[in-house]
Amino acid sequence: MDLTTNFNGLYLANPLMPASGPLVGDADKLAFMVNEGCGAIVTKTISTILPHIPKPCIYGDREYVMNSELWSEYPYQKWVNDFLPAFWQTKDRPLIISVGYTKADMEILIPLLDRFADAFEVSTHYVGTDLKVIADTVKTIRSHTTKPIYMKISPHLPDPEGFAKAISDAGANGVVAVNSLGPTMKIDLNNRNIVYGNDAGFVWTSGPVIKNLALATVYKIKKAMPSLTVIGVGGISKAEDVIEFLLAGASATQMLSGALLKGKNLFSKIIQDLPLVLEKYGFSSIEDVKQTPLKNAVSYEPYIPILNPEKCTKCQLCVRICPYFAIELKEHITFDKDKCFSCGLCISKCPSQALK
Ligand SMILES: Cc1cc2nc3c(=O)[nH]c(=O)nc-3n(C[C@H](O)[C@H](O)[C@H](O)COP(=O)(O)O)c2cc1C
């Protein structure tokens, strides 16, 4: 099965890379991601000043991660003199260097990092929402490099389409969508305090709970600016998720929180699973997924769910959750046609897929 994907002159053996974060924070971690088989490697965000990071700073729940981590804890000189030369000794796949944040930072960082980078990813997480400021940052980066520039969008940026247009006009090649969501909050009920948070008491949320937001952002940007490359990130934790992002318009994907929640070998597992999952859904390659138009099958026609009695375990979850009080257990599960609103909740929640 052909898992390759290419865009802006970058050739990836498969469409999964690590997202910028603690798993790509030094040379050994970059090497770990190579061993996992990632199609390209992304670095932790490098900046000109050292971050002051509260401890603890990463909270993991079942479906989400919350963090108050910031950018790389190492000075940019360490990256330039140590981590990046070490990575380049055996470099065999694209390296995307994540940088932040201001124009002034870019004036210092891009000339020093350019020889190591196949592309730049630029965090806009802490620079506000002014698109002119972001566009000016792109222009500054462009004045120092010919490499692809991918601007990373944060969910608190209100206008993804406007963001895409502004950065494209300024000379960027694409968008990485999305950064973590927030500000959000973690309350420790036992101790009546906030343990995880920044000075204002806030954290950023990532992982499976933000996947649907990330998918919509990828889709919006690709629709508004088809010429831009989109790299999809947010909530990926299985091969199916990667395929969904490609269908929404991404050329490749990144993951972090999935691996923080399920283990660091999730990268190799997803890459290993991709051929079987592609085959299961009738795709012949990653390129095939990228070429497949996503149809909008939204309908306004009412329908009544159909029960497969052989699959139904009579658990009555559908009865308990139906917002229209239309489901009852008699001999079998039955639907009151006059009450049923065709909302679909019962079908999506049925644990034995007995409804369609
Ligand atoms: C602990 C942690 C640290 C992160 N650090 C960075 C960072 O330095 N630069 C950046 O652009 N994004 C950073 N992110 C955001 C991730 O790269 C990613 O965009 C986000 O977590 C959504 O993807 P996920 O759900 O797969 O984690 C961080 C996320 C987490 C959870």
Ligand as a Chemical Component Dictionary entry (heavy atoms), coordinates in Angstrom:
data_LIG
# 
_chem_comp.id                   LIG 
_chem_comp.type                 NON-POLYMER 
_chem_comp.pdbx_formal_charge   0 
_chem_comp.three_letter_code    LIG 
# 
loop_
_chem_comp_atom.comp_id 
_chem_comp_atom.atom_id 
_chem_comp_atom.alt_atom_id 
_chem_comp_atom.type_symbol 
_chem_comp_atom.charge 
_chem_comp_atom.model_Cartn_x 
_chem_comp_atom.model_Cartn_y 
_chem_comp_atom.model_Cartn_z 
_chem_comp_atom.pdbx_ordinal 
LIG C1  C1  C 0 2.196  19.432 26.484 1  
LIG C2  C2  C 0 1.998  20.139 25.167 2  
LIG C3  C3  C 0 2.988  20.986 24.688 3  
LIG C4  C4  C 0 2.818  21.632 23.464 4  
LIG N1  N1  N 0 3.812  22.432 22.995 5  
LIG C5  C5  C 0 3.665  23.043 21.782 6  
LIG C6  C6  C 0 4.708  23.832 21.235 7  
LIG O1  O1  O 0 5.784  24.006 21.808 8  
LIG N2  N2  N 0 4.483  24.424 20.036 9  
LIG C7  C7  C 0 3.316  24.271 19.341 10 
LIG O2  O2  O 0 3.185  24.828 18.243 11 
LIG N3  N3  N 0 2.338  23.492 19.821 12 
LIG C8  C8  C 0 2.491  22.885 21.013 13 
LIG N4  N4  N 0 1.479  22.081 21.489 14 
LIG C9  C9  C 0 0.262  21.860 20.678 15 
LIG C10 C10 C 0 0.395  20.583 19.854 16 
LIG O3  O3  O 0 1.459  20.664 18.934 17 
LIG C11 C11 C 0 -0.909 20.311 19.057 18 
LIG O4  O4  O 0 -1.144 21.346 18.143 19 
LIG C12 C12 C 0 -2.136 20.171 19.954 20 
LIG O5  O5  O 0 -1.811 19.523 21.158 21 
LIG C13 C13 C 0 -3.254 19.414 19.238 22 
LIG O6  O6  O 0 -2.826 18.138 18.818 23 
LIG P1  P1  P 0 -3.050 16.797 19.697 24 
LIG O7  O7  O 0 -4.495 16.744 20.063 25 
LIG O8  O8  O 0 -2.607 15.668 18.798 26 
LIG O9  O9  O 0 -2.155 16.948 20.882 27 
LIG C14 C14 C 0 1.628  21.431 22.722 28 
LIG C15 C15 C 0 0.631  20.578 23.221 29 
LIG C16 C16 C 0 0.805  19.925 24.415 30 
LIG C17 C17 C 0 -0.259 18.991 24.901 31 
# 
loop_
_chem_comp_bond.comp_id 
_chem_comp_bond.atom_id_1 
_chem_comp_bond.atom_id_2 
_chem_comp_bond.value_order 
_chem_comp_bond.pdbx_ordinal 
LIG C1  C2  SING 1  
LIG C2  C3  SING 2  
LIG C2  C16 DOUB 3  
LIG C3  C4  DOUB 4  
LIG C4  N1  SING 5  
LIG C4  C14 SING 6  
LIG N1  C5  DOUB 7  
LIG C5  C6  SING 8  
LIG C5  C8  SING 9  
LIG C6  O1  DOUB 10 
LIG C6  N2  SING 11 
LIG N2  C7  SING 12 
LIG C7  O2  DOUB 13 
LIG C7  N3  SING 14 
LIG N3  C8  DOUB 15 
LIG C8  N4  SING 16 
LIG N4  C9  SING 17 
LIG N4  C14 SING 18 
LIG C9  C10 SING 19 
LIG C10 O3  SING 20 
LIG C10 C11 SING 21 
LIG C11 O4  SING 22 
LIG C11 C12 SING 23 
LIG C12 O5  SING 24 
LIG C12 C13 SING 25 
LIG C13 O6  SING 26 
LIG O6  P1  SING 27 
LIG P1  O7  DOUB 28 
LIG P1  O8  SING 29 
LIG P1  O9  SING 30 
LIG C14 C15 DOUB 31 
LIG C15 C16 SING 32 
LIG C16 C17 SING 33 
# 
